[in-house]
Amino acid sequence: MAIKVKCPTCGRLTEYSPENPWRPFCCERCKIIDLGAWADETYSIKGKPVEADDDIDITEDSLATGEIPDKTILNEK
Ligand SMILES: [Zn+2]
C-alpha cells in the first residue's frame, strides 16, 4: 500500500514510503534544491525584501520632506 505525494520541489508524484529516503521529495536533488532554496532565502520573497527597495525610496523621500503619508505606514505593516 503505497501512498503517493507530490514532490514539493518539482510537483511530480512520488511514493511516500520507506523505500524512498527522500520523501516527501521524489529524489535527492529535489530535497537539496528545497533546502538550498531556504538557505538561499529564495522563499523569503514572502517577507518582501525585494519590494523593500520601493518602500525605502518612498520613506526616504518622505523623511526628506518631513511628511510620512498614511499609506506608507500601512504598507510597512
Ligand atoms: Zn521532485
N, CA, C, O and the ligand as a Tripos MOL2 file, in Angstrom:
@<TRIPOS>MOLECULE
protein
  309   307    78     0     0
PROTEIN
NO_CHARGES

@<TRIPOS>ATOM
      1 N           0.8650   -1.1980    0.0000 N.3       1 MET1
      2 CA          0.0000    0.0000    0.0000 C.3       1 MET1
      3 C           0.8900    1.2330    0.0000 C.2       1 MET1
      4 O           1.4320    1.6410    1.0270 O.2       1 MET1
      5 N           1.0180    1.7970   -1.1620 N.am      2 ALA2
      6 CA          1.9160    2.9520   -1.3130 C.3       2 ALA2
      7 C           1.1150    4.2460   -1.3640 C.2       2 ALA2
      8 O           0.1530    4.3920   -2.1190 O.2       2 ALA2
      9 N           1.5470    5.1540   -0.5460 N.am      3 ILE3
     10 CA          0.9210    6.4810   -0.5700 C.3       3 ILE3
     11 C           1.7280    7.3620   -1.5140 C.2       3 ILE3
     12 O           2.9570    7.3950   -1.4510 O.2       3 ILE3
     13 N           1.0370    8.0640   -2.3760 N.am      4 LYS4
     14 CA          1.7550    8.9350   -3.3050 C.3       4 LYS4
     15 C           1.5230   10.3880   -2.9220 C.2       4 LYS4
     16 O           0.4010   10.8180   -2.6550 O.2       4 LYS4
     17 N           2.6080   11.1170   -2.9050 N.am      5 VAL5
     18 CA          2.5150   12.5370   -2.5770 C.3       5 VAL5
     19 C           3.1880   13.3440   -3.6870 C.2       5 VAL5
     20 O           3.9620   12.8120   -4.4830 O.2       5 VAL5
     21 N           2.8820   14.6030   -3.7210 N.am      6 LYS6
     22 CA          3.5230   15.4690   -4.7100 C.3       6 LYS6
     23 C           4.8430   15.9790   -4.1640 C.2       6 LYS6
     24 O           4.9100   16.4740   -3.0380 O.2       6 LYS6
     25 N           5.8770   15.8590   -4.9560 N.am      7 CYS7
     26 CA          7.1760   16.3910   -4.5570 C.3       7 CYS7
     27 C           7.0480   17.9140   -4.4230 C.2       7 CYS7
     28 O           6.6350   18.5850   -5.3690 O.2       7 CYS7
     29 N           7.3970   18.4580   -3.2560 N.am      8 PRO8
     30 CA          7.2560   19.8990   -3.0210 C.3       8 PRO8
     31 C           8.0880   20.7380   -3.9810 C.2       8 PRO8
     32 O           7.7820   21.9060   -4.2180 O.2       8 PRO8
     33 N           9.1340   20.1440   -4.5310 N.am      9 THR9
     34 CA         10.0230   20.9100   -5.4100 C.3       9 THR9
     35 C           9.5500   20.9040   -6.8510 C.2       9 THR9
     36 O           9.3950   21.9620   -7.4610 O.2       9 THR9
     37 N           9.3190   19.7060   -7.4020 N.am     10 CYS10
     38 CA          9.0010   19.6360   -8.8290 C.3      10 CYS10
     39 C           7.5390   19.2820   -9.0710 C.2      10 CYS10
     40 O           7.0510   19.3890  -10.1960 O.2      10 CYS10
     41 N           6.8410   18.8610   -8.0230 N.am     11 GLY11
     42 CA          5.4160   18.5980   -8.1720 C.3      11 GLY11
     43 C           5.0930   17.2270   -8.7540 C.2      11 GLY11
     44 O           3.9290   16.9080   -8.9980 O.2      11 GLY11
     45 N           6.1120   16.4310   -8.9720 N.am     12 ARG12
     46 CA          5.8640   15.0980   -9.5040 C.3      12 ARG12
     47 C           5.3550   14.1880   -8.4090 C.2      12 ARG12
     48 O           5.7110   14.3330   -7.2400 O.2      12 ARG12
     49 N           4.5060   13.2360   -8.8120 N.am     13 LEU13
     50 CA          4.0180   12.2640   -7.8330 C.3      13 LEU13
     51 C           5.1420   11.3110   -7.4750 C.2      13 LEU13
     52 O           5.8290   10.7770   -8.3460 O.2      13 LEU13
     53 N           5.3160   11.1090   -6.1810 N.am     14 THR14
     54 CA          6.3680   10.2080   -5.7360 C.3      14 THR14
     55 C           5.8480    9.3640   -4.5870 C.2      14 THR14
     56 O           4.9510    9.7830   -3.8550 O.2      14 THR14
     57 N           6.4070    8.1890   -4.4330 N.am     15 GLU15
     58 CA          5.9350    7.3020   -3.3820 C.3      15 GLU15
     59 C           6.4260    7.7530   -2.0150 C.2      15 GLU15
     60 O           7.6140    7.9990   -1.8050 O.2      15 GLU15
     61 N           5.4850    7.8510   -1.1020 N.am     16 TYR16
     62 CA          5.8470    8.1950    0.2640 C.3      16 TYR16
     63 C           5.9740    6.8890    1.0320 C.2      16 TYR16
     64 O           5.0340    6.4350    1.6850 O.2      16 TYR16
     65 N           7.1400    6.3070    0.9400 N.am     17 SER17
     66 CA          7.3440    5.0030    1.5660 C.3      17 SER17
     67 C           8.7820    4.8920    2.0410 C.2      17 SER17
     68 O           9.6370    5.6750    1.6300 O.2      17 SER17
     69 N           9.0490    3.9260    2.9020 N.am     18 PRO18
     70 CA         10.4160    3.7410    3.4130 C.3      18 PRO18
     71 C          11.4180    3.4880    2.2960 C.2      18 PRO18
     72 O          12.6240    3.6630    2.4730 O.2      18 PRO18
     73 N          10.9000    3.0710    1.1400 N.am     19 GLU19
     74 CA         11.8070    2.8280    0.0190 C.3      19 GLU19
     75 C          12.3050    4.1230   -0.6030 C.2      19 GLU19
     76 O          13.2750    4.1400   -1.3600 O.2      19 GLU19
     77 N          11.6220    5.1950   -0.2680 N.am     20 ASN20
     78 CA         12.0320    6.4890   -0.8040 C.3      20 ASN20
     79 C          12.6410    7.3260    0.3200 C.2      20 ASN20
     80 O          11.9150    7.9730    1.0750 O.2      20 ASN20
     81 N          13.9590    7.3150    0.4330 N.am     21 PRO21
     82 CA         14.6340    8.0170    1.5260 C.3      21 PRO21
     83 C          14.5000    9.5270    1.4080 C.2      21 PRO21
     84 O          14.8110   10.2520    2.3530 O.2      21 PRO21
     85 N          14.0400   10.0070    0.2590 N.am     22 TRP22
     86 CA         13.9690   11.4680    0.0460 C.3      22 TRP22
     87 C          12.5620   11.9890    0.2520 C.2      22 TRP22
     88 O          12.2920   13.1730    0.0500 O.2      22 TRP22
     89 N          11.6560   11.0900    0.6580 N.am     23 ARG23
     90 CA         10.2770   11.5470    0.8500 C.3      23 ARG23
     91 C          10.2450   12.7710    1.7520 C.2      23 ARG23
     92 O          11.0960   12.8560    2.6370 O.2      23 ARG23
     93 N           9.3630   13.6950    1.6070 N.am     24 PRO24
     94 CA          8.3090   13.6700    0.5750 C.3      24 PRO24
     95 C           8.7920   14.1420   -0.7980 C.2      24 PRO24
     96 O           7.9820   14.3950   -1.6890 O.2      24 PRO24
     97 N          10.0960   14.2580   -0.9660 N.am     25 PHE25
     98 CA         10.6080   14.6460   -2.2760 C.3      25 PHE25
     99 C          10.7610   13.4080   -3.1430 C.2      25 PHE25
    100 O          10.7330   12.2870   -2.6360 O.2      25 PHE25
    101 N          10.9230   13.6040   -4.4550 N.am     26 CYS26
    102 CA         10.9980   12.4590   -5.3560 C.3      26 CYS26
    103 C          12.4280   11.9620   -5.4770 C.2      26 CYS26
    104 O          12.6640   10.8170   -5.8620 O.2      26 CYS26
    105 N          13.3840   12.8280   -5.1470 N.am     27 CYS27
    106 CA         14.7650   12.3990   -5.3050 C.3      27 CYS27
    107 C          15.6610   13.2930   -4.4440 C.2      27 CYS27
    108 O          15.2180   14.2920   -3.8780 O.2      27 CYS27
    109 N          16.9170   12.9070   -4.3650 N.am     28 GLU28
    110 CA         17.8530   13.6680   -3.5380 C.3      28 GLU28
    111 C          17.9810   15.1060   -4.0390 C.2      28 GLU28
    112 O          18.0480   16.0520   -3.2530 O.2      28 GLU28
    113 N          18.0130   15.2460   -5.3550 N.am     29 ARG29
    114 CA         18.1920   16.5760   -5.9300 C.3      29 ARG29
    115 C          17.0900   17.5340   -5.4880 C.2      29 ARG29
    116 O          17.3500   18.6770   -5.1120 O.2      29 ARG29
    117 N          15.8510   17.0390   -5.5440 N.am     30 CYS30
    118 CA         14.7330   17.9050   -5.1870 C.3      30 CYS30
    119 C          14.8110   18.3030   -3.7110 C.2      30 CYS30
    120 O          14.4710   19.4260   -3.3400 O.2      30 CYS30
    121 N          15.2540   17.3830   -2.8950 N.am     31 LYS31
    122 CA         15.3660   17.6850   -1.4680 C.3      31 LYS31
    123 C          16.4310   18.7590   -1.2500 C.2      31 LYS31
    124 O          16.2330   19.7010   -0.4830 O.2      31 LYS31
    125 N          17.5480   18.6050   -1.9280 N.am     32 ILE32
    126 CA         18.6380   19.5710   -1.7810 C.3      32 ILE32
    127 C          18.2110   20.9370   -2.3180 C.2      32 ILE32
    128 O          18.5100   21.9750   -1.7280 O.2      32 ILE32
    129 N          17.5130   20.9120   -3.4410 N.am     33 ILE33
    130 CA         17.0500   22.1750   -4.0320 C.3      33 ILE33
    131 C          16.1530   22.9050   -3.0350 C.2      33 ILE33
    132 O          16.2540   24.1170   -2.8440 O.2      33 ILE33
    133 N          15.2690   22.1230   -2.4050 N.am     34 ASP34
    134 CA         14.3390   22.7460   -1.4670 C.3      34 ASP34
    135 C          15.0890   23.3270   -0.2790 C.2      34 ASP34
    136 O          14.8330   24.4610    0.1280 O.2      34 ASP34
    137 N          16.0090   22.5550    0.2750 N.am     35 LEU35
    138 CA         16.7940   23.0450    1.4140 C.3      35 LEU35
    139 C          17.6340   24.2340    0.9970 C.2      35 LEU35
    140 O          17.7530   25.2190    1.7250 O.2      35 LEU35
    141 N          18.2210   24.1240   -0.2020 N.am     36 GLY36
    142 CA         19.0570   25.2150   -0.7100 C.3      36 GLY36
    143 C          18.2500   26.4760   -0.9220 C.2      36 GLY36
    144 O          18.7370   27.5820   -0.6900 O.2      36 GLY36
    145 N          17.0170   26.3080   -1.3610 N.am     37 ALA37
    146 CA         16.1760   27.4760   -1.5920 C.3      37 ALA37
    147 C          15.9300   28.2050   -0.2840 C.2      37 ALA37
    148 O          15.9260   29.4350   -0.2310 O.2      37 ALA37
    149 N          15.7260   27.4280    0.7680 N.am     38 TRP38
    150 CA         15.5070   28.0590    2.0690 C.3      38 TRP38
    151 C          16.7690   28.7870    2.5180 C.2      38 TRP38
    152 O          16.7240   29.9380    2.9520 O.2      38 TRP38
    153 N          17.9010   28.0850    2.4040 N.am     39 ALA39
    154 CA         19.1650   28.6670    2.8500 C.3      39 ALA39
    155 C          19.4990   29.8920    2.0160 C.2      39 ALA39
    156 O          20.1150   30.8420    2.5000 O.2      39 ALA39
    157 N          19.0880   29.8590    0.7650 N.am     40 ASP40
    158 CA         19.4000   30.9470   -0.1550 C.3      40 ASP40
    159 C          18.4180   32.1030    0.0110 C.2      40 ASP40
    160 O          18.5420   33.1350   -0.6480 O.2      40 ASP40
    161 N          17.4590   31.9210    0.8830 N.am     41 GLU41
    162 CA         16.4450   32.9530    1.1500 C.3      41 GLU41
    163 C          15.5800   33.2220   -0.0630 C.2      41 GLU41
    164 O          15.0050   34.3010   -0.2080 O.2      41 GLU41
    165 N          15.4950   32.2290   -0.9330 N.am     42 THR42
    166 CA         14.6200   32.3990   -2.0930 C.3      42 THR42
    167 C          13.1790   32.5180   -1.6350 C.2      42 THR42
    168 O          12.3880   33.2710   -2.2040 O.2      42 THR42
    169 N          12.8560   31.7690   -0.6050 N.am     43 TYR43
    170 CA         11.4840   31.7670   -0.1230 C.3      43 TYR43
    171 C          11.1640   33.0110    0.7030 C.2      43 TYR43
    172 O           9.9990   33.2850    0.9930 O.2      43 TYR43
    173 N          12.1830   33.7510    1.0740 N.am     44 SER44
    174 CA         11.9300   34.9160    1.9240 C.3      44 SER44
    175 C          11.3340   36.0530    1.1110 C.2      44 SER44
    176 O          11.0610   37.1270    1.6480 O.2      44 SER44
    177 N          11.1310   35.8250   -0.1890 N.am     45 ILE45
    178 CA         10.4330   36.8230   -1.0020 C.3      45 ILE45
    179 C           9.0780   37.1020   -0.3670 C.2      45 ILE45
    180 O           8.5330   38.2020   -0.4600 O.2      45 ILE45
    181 N           8.5630   36.0790    0.2740 N.am     46 LYS46
    182 CA          7.3080   36.2110    1.0030 C.3      46 LYS46
    183 C           7.4010   37.3850    1.9750 C.2      46 LYS46
    184 O           6.4310   38.1150    2.1760 O.2      46 LYS46
    185 N           8.5750   37.5560    2.5720 N.am     47 GLY47
    186 CA          8.7920   38.6470    3.5320 C.3      47 GLY47
    187 C           9.0870   39.9550    2.8260 C.2      47 GLY47
    188 O           9.4280   40.9460    3.4720 O.2      47 GLY47
    189 N           8.9630   39.9690    1.5280 N.am     48 LYS48
    190 CA          9.1040   41.1070    0.6240 C.3      48 LYS48
    191 C          10.3570   41.9530    0.8010 C.2      48 LYS48
    192 O          10.2570   43.1780    0.8730 O.2      48 LYS48
    193 N          11.5420   41.3340    0.8740 N.am     49 PRO49
    194 CA         12.7670   42.1320    0.8890 C.3      49 PRO49
    195 C          13.0180   42.7770   -0.4650 C.2      49 PRO49
    196 O          13.6860   43.8070   -0.5560 O.2      49 PRO49
    197 N          12.4840   42.1710   -1.5110 N.am     50 VAL50
    198 CA         12.6870   42.6970   -2.8660 C.3      50 VAL50
    199 C          11.9200   43.9940   -3.0440 C.2      50 VAL50
    200 O          12.4440   44.9640   -3.5920 O.2      50 VAL50
    201 N          10.6740   44.0100   -2.5790 N.am     51 GLU51
    202 CA          9.8510   45.2050   -2.7380 C.3      51 GLU51
    203 C          10.2740   46.2940   -1.7700 C.2      51 GLU51
    204 O           9.8510   47.4450   -1.8860 O.2      51 GLU51
    205 N          11.1010   45.9260   -0.8270 N.am     52 ALA52
    206 CA         11.5130   46.8880    0.1950 C.3      52 ALA52
    207 C          12.2020   48.0820   -0.4400 C.2      52 ALA52
    208 O          12.1410   49.1920    0.0880 O.2      52 ALA52
    209 N          12.8530   47.8600   -1.5640 N.am     53 ASP53
    210 CA         13.5500   48.9630   -2.2240 C.3      53 ASP53
    211 C          12.5940   50.1070   -2.5270 C.2      53 ASP53
    212 O          12.9040   51.2760   -2.2940 O.2      53 ASP53
    213 N          11.4410   49.7530   -3.0440 N.am     54 ASP54
    214 CA         10.4670   50.7940   -3.3740 C.3      54 ASP54
    215 C          10.0270   51.5220   -2.1090 C.2      54 ASP54
    216 O           9.9000   52.7460   -2.0930 O.2      54 ASP54
    217 N           9.8010   50.7610   -1.0680 N.am     55 ASP55
    218 CA          9.3400   51.3690    0.1800 C.3      55 ASP55
    219 C          10.3970   52.3080    0.7400 C.2      55 ASP55
    220 O          10.0930   53.3800    1.2630 O.2      55 ASP55
    221 N          11.6460   51.8760    0.6160 N.am     56 ILE56
    222 CA         12.7360   52.6970    1.1330 C.3      56 ILE56
    223 C          12.7770   54.0380    0.3950 C.2      56 ILE56
    224 O          12.9680   55.0890    1.0070 O.2      56 ILE56
    225 N          12.5970   53.9850   -0.9100 N.am     57 ASP57
    226 CA         12.5880   55.2150   -1.6970 C.3      57 ASP57
    227 C          11.4980   56.1520   -1.1890 C.2      57 ASP57
    228 O          11.7360   57.3400   -0.9710 O.2      57 ASP57
    229 N          10.3260   55.6140   -1.0070 N.am     58 ILE58
    230 CA          9.2020   56.4260   -0.5430 C.3      58 ILE58
    231 C           9.5020   56.9680    0.8490 C.2      58 ILE58
    232 O           9.2400   58.1340    1.1440 O.2      58 ILE58
    233 N          10.0550   56.1060    1.7000 N.am     59 THR59
    234 CA         10.3290   56.5180    3.0710 C.3      59 THR59
    235 C          11.3810   57.6240    3.1100 C.2      59 THR59
    236 O          11.2330   58.6230    3.8140 O.2      59 THR59
    237 N          12.4370   57.4210    2.3440 N.am     60 GLU60
    238 CA         13.4950   58.4280    2.3280 C.3      60 GLU60
    239 C          12.9670   59.7520    1.8050 C.2      60 GLU60
    240 O          13.3080   60.8180    2.3180 O.2      60 GLU60
    241 N          12.1460   59.6750    0.7960 N.am     61 ASP61
    242 CA         11.5710   60.8810    0.2250 C.3      61 ASP61
    243 C          10.6920   61.5600    1.2710 C.2      61 ASP61
    244 O          10.7120   62.7810    1.4240 O.2      61 ASP61
    245 N           9.9330   60.7520    1.9760 N.am     62 SER62
    246 CA          9.0360   61.2880    2.9860 C.3      62 SER62
    247 C           9.8210   61.9440    4.1140 C.2      62 SER62
    248 O           9.4390   62.9980    4.6240 O.2      62 SER62
    249 N          10.9180   61.3090    4.4940 N.am     63 LEU63
    250 CA         11.7460   61.8650    5.5690 C.3      63 LEU63
    251 C          12.3690   63.1880    5.1240 C.2      63 LEU63
    252 O          12.4980   64.1250    5.9130 O.2      63 LEU63
    253 N          12.7500   63.2480    3.8570 N.am     64 ALA64
    254 CA         13.3780   64.4510    3.3190 C.3      64 ALA64
    255 C          12.4150   65.6220    3.3870 C.2      64 ALA64
    256 O          12.8110   66.7490    3.6830 O.2      64 ALA64
    257 N          11.1430   65.3470    3.1100 N.am     65 THR65
    258 CA         10.1520   66.4240    3.1140 C.3      65 THR65
    259 C           9.4940   66.5600    4.4860 C.2      65 THR65
    260 O           8.7430   67.5040    4.7320 O.2      65 THR65
    261 N           9.7780   65.6170    5.3710 N.am     66 GLY66
    262 CA          9.1970   65.6750    6.7060 C.3      66 GLY66
    263 C           7.7610   65.2130    6.7210 C.2      66 GLY66
    264 O           7.0440   65.4020    7.7040 O.2      66 GLY66
    265 N           7.3420   64.6010    5.6170 N.am     67 GLU67
    266 CA          5.9610   64.1120    5.5480 C.3      67 GLU67
    267 C           5.9440   62.5920    5.4110 C.2      67 GLU67
    268 O           6.6460   62.0310    4.5700 O.2      67 GLU67
    269 N           5.1600   61.9470    6.2220 N.am     68 ILE68
    270 CA          5.0080   60.4950    6.1090 C.3      68 ILE68
    271 C           3.5400   60.1850    5.8380 C.2      68 ILE68
    272 O           2.7080   60.2280    6.7440 O.2      68 ILE68
    273 N           3.2350   59.8750    4.5900 N.am     69 PRO69
    274 CA          1.8340   59.5770    4.2230 C.3      69 PRO69
    275 C           1.3110   58.3720    4.9890 C.2      69 PRO69
    276 O           2.0540   57.4410    5.3010 O.2      69 PRO69
    277 N           0.0280   58.4090    5.2820 N.am     70 ASP70
    278 CA         -0.5860   57.2760    5.9840 C.3      70 ASP70
    279 C          -0.3890   55.9840    5.1950 C.2      70 ASP70
    280 O          -0.2080   54.9110    5.7700 O.2      70 ASP70
    281 N          -0.4270   56.1060    3.8880 N.am     71 LYS71
    282 CA         -0.2660   54.9420    3.0290 C.3      71 LYS71
    283 C           1.0320   54.1950    3.3540 C.2      71 LYS71
    284 O           1.0590   52.9680    3.4470 O.2      71 LYS71
    285 N           2.0790   54.9540    3.5190 N.am     72 THR72
    286 CA          3.3810   54.3530    3.7760 C.3      72 THR72
    287 C           3.3480   53.5570    5.0690 C.2      72 THR72
    288 O           3.8720   52.4460    5.1370 O.2      72 THR72
    289 N           2.7430   54.1160    6.0740 N.am     73 ILE73
    290 CA          2.6810   53.4390    7.3580 C.3      73 ILE73
    291 C           1.9150   52.1220    7.2410 C.2      73 ILE73
    292 O           2.3010   51.1160    7.8350 O.2      73 ILE73
    293 N           0.8460   52.1380    6.4840 N.am     74 LEU74
    294 CA          0.0550   50.9300    6.2930 C.3      74 LEU74
    295 C           0.8830   49.8760    5.5490 C.2      74 LEU74
    296 O           0.8290   48.6890    5.8730 O.2      74 LEU74
    297 N           1.6490   50.3250    4.5470 N.am     75 ASN75
    298 CA          2.4520   49.3790    3.7660 C.3      75 ASN75
    299 C           3.5420   48.7470    4.6250 C.2      75 ASN75
    300 O           3.8990   47.5840    4.4360 O.2      75 ASN75
    301 N           4.0590   49.5140    5.5550 N.am     76 GLU76
    302 CA          5.1340   48.9880    6.4070 C.3      76 GLU76
    303 C           4.6460   47.7950    7.1940 C.2      76 GLU76
    304 O           5.4270   46.9100    7.5420 O.2      76 GLU76
    305 N           3.3490   47.7680    7.4760 N.am     77 LYS77
    306 CA          2.7940   46.6890    8.2520 C.3      77 LYS77
    307 C           2.7130   45.4660    7.3870 C.2      77 LYS77
    308 O           2.2660   44.4150    7.8450 O.2      77 LYS77
    309 ZN         10.9810   16.2580   -7.3160 Zn       78 ZN78
@<TRIPOS>BOND
     1     1     2 1
     2     2     3 1
     3     3     4 2
     4     3     5 am
     5     5     6 1
     6     6     7 1
     7     7     8 2
     8     7     9 am
     9     9    10 1
    10    10    11 1
    11    11    12 2
    12    11    13 am
    13    13    14 1
    14    14    15 1
    15    15    16 2
    16    15    17 am
    17    17    18 1
    18    18    19 1
    19    19    20 2
    20    19    21 am
    21    21    22 1
    22    22    23 1
    23    23    24 2
    24    23    25 am
    25    25    26 1
    26    26    27 1
    27    27    28 2
    28    27    29 am
    29    29    30 1
    30    30    31 1
    31    31    32 2
    32    31    33 am
    33    33    34 1
    34    34    35 1
    35    35    36 2
    36    35    37 am
    37    37    38 1
    38    38    39 1
    39    39    40 2
    40    39    41 am
    41    41    42 1
    42    42    43 1
    43    43    44 2
    44    43    45 am
    45    45    46 1
    46    46    47 1
    47    47    48 2
    48    47    49 am
    49    49    50 1
    50    50    51 1
    51    51    52 2
    52    51    53 am
    53    53    54 1
    54    54    55 1
    55    55    56 2
    56    55    57 am
    57    57    58 1
    58    58    59 1
    59    59    60 2
    60    59    61 am
    61    61    62 1
    62    62    63 1
    63    63    64 2
    64    63    65 am
    65    65    66 1
    66    66    67 1
    67    67    68 2
    68    67    69 am
    69    69    70 1
    70    70    71 1
    71    71    72 2
    72    71    73 am
    73    73    74 1
    74    74    75 1
    75    75    76 2
    76    75    77 am
    77    77    78 1
    78    78    79 1
    79    79    80 2
    80    79    81 am
    81    81    82 1
    82    82    83 1
    83    83    84 2
    84    83    85 am
    85    85    86 1
    86    86    87 1
    87    87    88 2
    88    87    89 am
    89    89    90 1
    90    90    91 1
    91    91    92 2
    92    91    93 am
    93    93    94 1
    94    94    95 1
    95    95    96 2
    96    95    97 am
    97    97    98 1
    98    98    99 1
    99    99   100 2
   100    99   101 am
   101   101   102 1
   102   102   103 1
   103   103   104 2
   104   103   105 am
   105   105   106 1
   106   106   107 1
   107   107   108 2
   108   107   109 am
   109   109   110 1
   110   110   111 1
   111   111   112 2
   112   111   113 am
   113   113   114 1
   114   114   115 1
   115   115   116 2
   116   115   117 am
   117   117   118 1
   118   118   119 1
   119   119   120 2
   120   119   121 am
   121   121   122 1
   122   122   123 1
   123   123   124 2
   124   123   125 am
   125   125   126 1
   126   126   127 1
   127   127   128 2
   128   127   129 am
   129   129   130 1
   130   130   131 1
   131   131   132 2
   132   131   133 am
   133   133   134 1
   134   134   135 1
   135   135   136 2
   136   135   137 am
   137   137   138 1
   138   138   139 1
   139   139   140 2
   140   139   141 am
   141   141   142 1
   142   142   143 1
   143   143   144 2
   144   143   145 am
   145   145   146 1
   146   146   147 1
   147   147   148 2
   148   147   149 am
   149   149   150 1
   150   150   151 1
   151   151   152 2
   152   151   153 am
   153   153   154 1
   154   154   155 1
   155   155   156 2
   156   155   157 am
   157   157   158 1
   158   158   159 1
   159   159   160 2
   160   159   161 am
   161   161   162 1
   162   162   163 1
   163   163   164 2
   164   163   165 am
   165   165   166 1
   166   166   167 1
   167   167   168 2
   168   167   169 am
   169   169   170 1
   170   170   171 1
   171   171   172 2
   172   171   173 am
   173   173   174 1
   174   174   175 1
   175   175   176 2
   176   175   177 am
   177   177   178 1
   178   178   179 1
   179   179   180 2
   180   179   181 am
   181   181   182 1
   182   182   183 1
   183   183   184 2
   184   183   185 am
   185   185   186 1
   186   186   187 1
   187   187   188 2
   188   187   189 am
   189   189   190 1
   190   190   191 1
   191   191   192 2
   192   191   193 am
   193   193   194 1
   194   194   195 1
   195   195   196 2
   196   195   197 am
   197   197   198 1
   198   198   199 1
   199   199   200 2
   200   199   201 am
   201   201   202 1
   202   202   203 1
   203   203   204 2
   204   203   205 am
   205   205   206 1
   206   206   207 1
   207   207   208 2
   208   207   209 am
   209   209   210 1
   210   210   211 1
   211   211   212 2
   212   211   213 am
   213   213   214 1
   214   214   215 1
   215   215   216 2
   216   215   217 am
   217   217   218 1
   218   218   219 1
   219   219   220 2
   220   219   221 am
   221   221   222 1
   222   222   223 1
   223   223   224 2
   224   223   225 am
   225   225   226 1
   226   226   227 1
   227   227   228 2
   228   227   229 am
   229   229   230 1
   230   230   231 1
   231   231   232 2
   232   231   233 am
   233   233   234 1
   234   234   235 1
   235   235   236 2
   236   235   237 am
   237   237   238 1
   238   238   239 1
   239   239   240 2
   240   239   241 am
   241   241   242 1
   242   242   243 1
   243   243   244 2
   244   243   245 am
   245   245   246 1
   246   246   247 1
   247   247   248 2
   248   247   249 am
   249   249   250 1
   250   250   251 1
   251   251   252 2
   252   251   253 am
   253   253   254 1
   254   254   255 1
   255   255   256 2
   256   255   257 am
   257   257   258 1
   258   258   259 1
   259   259   260 2
   260   259   261 am
   261   261   262 1
   262   262   263 1
   263   263   264 2
   264   263   265 am
   265   265   266 1
   266   266   267 1
   267   267   268 2
   268   267   269 am
   269   269   270 1
   270   270   271 1
   271   271   272 2
   272   271   273 am
   273   273   274 1
   274   274   275 1
   275   275   276 2
   276   275   277 am
   277   277   278 1
   278   278   279 1
   279   279   280 2
   280   279   281 am
   281   281   282 1
   282   282   283 1
   283   283   284 2
   284   283   285 am
   285   285   286 1
   286   286   287 1
   287   287   288 2
   288   287   289 am
   289   289   290 1
   290   290   291 1
   291   291   292 2
   292   291   293 am
   293   293   294 1
   294   294   295 1
   295   295   296 2
   296   295   297 am
   297   297   298 1
   298   298   299 1
   299   299   300 2
   300   299   301 am
   301   301   302 1
   302   302   303 1
   303   303   304 2
   304   303   305 am
   305   305   306 1
   306   306   307 1
   307   307   308 2
@<TRIPOS>SUBSTRUCTURE
     1 MET1         2 RESIDUE 1 A MET
     2 ALA2         6 RESIDUE 1 A ALA
     3 ILE3        10 RESIDUE 1 A ILE
     4 LYS4        14 RESIDUE 1 A LYS
     5 VAL5        18 RESIDUE 1 A VAL
     6 LYS6        22 RESIDUE 1 A LYS
     7 CYS7        26 RESIDUE 1 A CYS
     8 PRO8        30 RESIDUE 1 A PRO
     9 THR9        34 RESIDUE 1 A THR
    10 CYS10       38 RESIDUE 1 A CYS
    11 GLY11       42 RESIDUE 1 A GLY
    12 ARG12       46 RESIDUE 1 A ARG
    13 LEU13       50 RESIDUE 1 A LEU
    14 THR14       54 RESIDUE 1 A THR
    15 GLU15       58 RESIDUE 1 A GLU
    16 TYR16       62 RESIDUE 1 A TYR
    17 SER17       66 RESIDUE 1 A SER
    18 PRO18       70 RESIDUE 1 A PRO
    19 GLU19       74 RESIDUE 1 A GLU
    20 ASN20       78 RESIDUE 1 A ASN
    21 PRO21       82 RESIDUE 1 A PRO
    22 TRP22       86 RESIDUE 1 A TRP
    23 ARG23       90 RESIDUE 1 A ARG
    24 PRO24       94 RESIDUE 1 A PRO
    25 PHE25       98 RESIDUE 1 A PHE
    26 CYS26      102 RESIDUE 1 A CYS
    27 CYS27      106 RESIDUE 1 A CYS
    28 GLU28      110 RESIDUE 1 A GLU
    29 ARG29      114 RESIDUE 1 A ARG
    30 CYS30      118 RESIDUE 1 A CYS
    31 LYS31      122 RESIDUE 1 A LYS
    32 ILE32      126 RESIDUE 1 A ILE
    33 ILE33      130 RESIDUE 1 A ILE
    34 ASP34      134 RESIDUE 1 A ASP
    35 LEU35      138 RESIDUE 1 A LEU
    36 GLY36      142 RESIDUE 1 A GLY
    37 ALA37      146 RESIDUE 1 A ALA
    38 TRP38      150 RESIDUE 1 A TRP
    39 ALA39      154 RESIDUE 1 A ALA
    40 ASP40      158 RESIDUE 1 A ASP
    41 GLU41      162 RESIDUE 1 A GLU
    42 THR42      166 RESIDUE 1 A THR
    43 TYR43      170 RESIDUE 1 A TYR
    44 SER44      174 RESIDUE 1 A SER
    45 ILE45      178 RESIDUE 1 A ILE
    46 LYS46      182 RESIDUE 1 A LYS
    47 GLY47      186 RESIDUE 1 A GLY
    48 LYS48      190 RESIDUE 1 A LYS
    49 PRO49      194 RESIDUE 1 A PRO
    50 VAL50      198 RESIDUE 1 A VAL
    51 GLU51      202 RESIDUE 1 A GLU
    52 ALA52      206 RESIDUE 1 A ALA
    53 ASP53      210 RESIDUE 1 A ASP
    54 ASP54      214 RESIDUE 1 A ASP
    55 ASP55      218 RESIDUE 1 A ASP
    56 ILE56      222 RESIDUE 1 A ILE
    57 ASP57      226 RESIDUE 1 A ASP
    58 ILE58      230 RESIDUE 1 A ILE
    59 THR59      234 RESIDUE 1 A THR
    60 GLU60      238 RESIDUE 1 A GLU
    61 ASP61      242 RESIDUE 1 A ASP
    62 SER62      246 RESIDUE 1 A SER
    63 LEU63      250 RESIDUE 1 A LEU
    64 ALA64      254 RESIDUE 1 A ALA
    65 THR65      258 RESIDUE 1 A THR
    66 GLY66      262 RESIDUE 1 A GLY
    67 GLU67      266 RESIDUE 1 A GLU
    68 ILE68      270 RESIDUE 1 A ILE
    69 PRO69      274 RESIDUE 1 A PRO
    70 ASP70      278 RESIDUE 1 A ASP
    71 LYS71      282 RESIDUE 1 A LYS
    72 THR72      286 RESIDUE 1 A THR
    73 ILE73      290 RESIDUE 1 A ILE
    74 LEU74      294 RESIDUE 1 A LEU
    75 ASN75      298 RESIDUE 1 A ASN
    76 GLU76      302 RESIDUE 1 A GLU
    77 LYS77      306 RESIDUE 1 A LYS
    78 ZN78       309 GROUP 0 **** ****
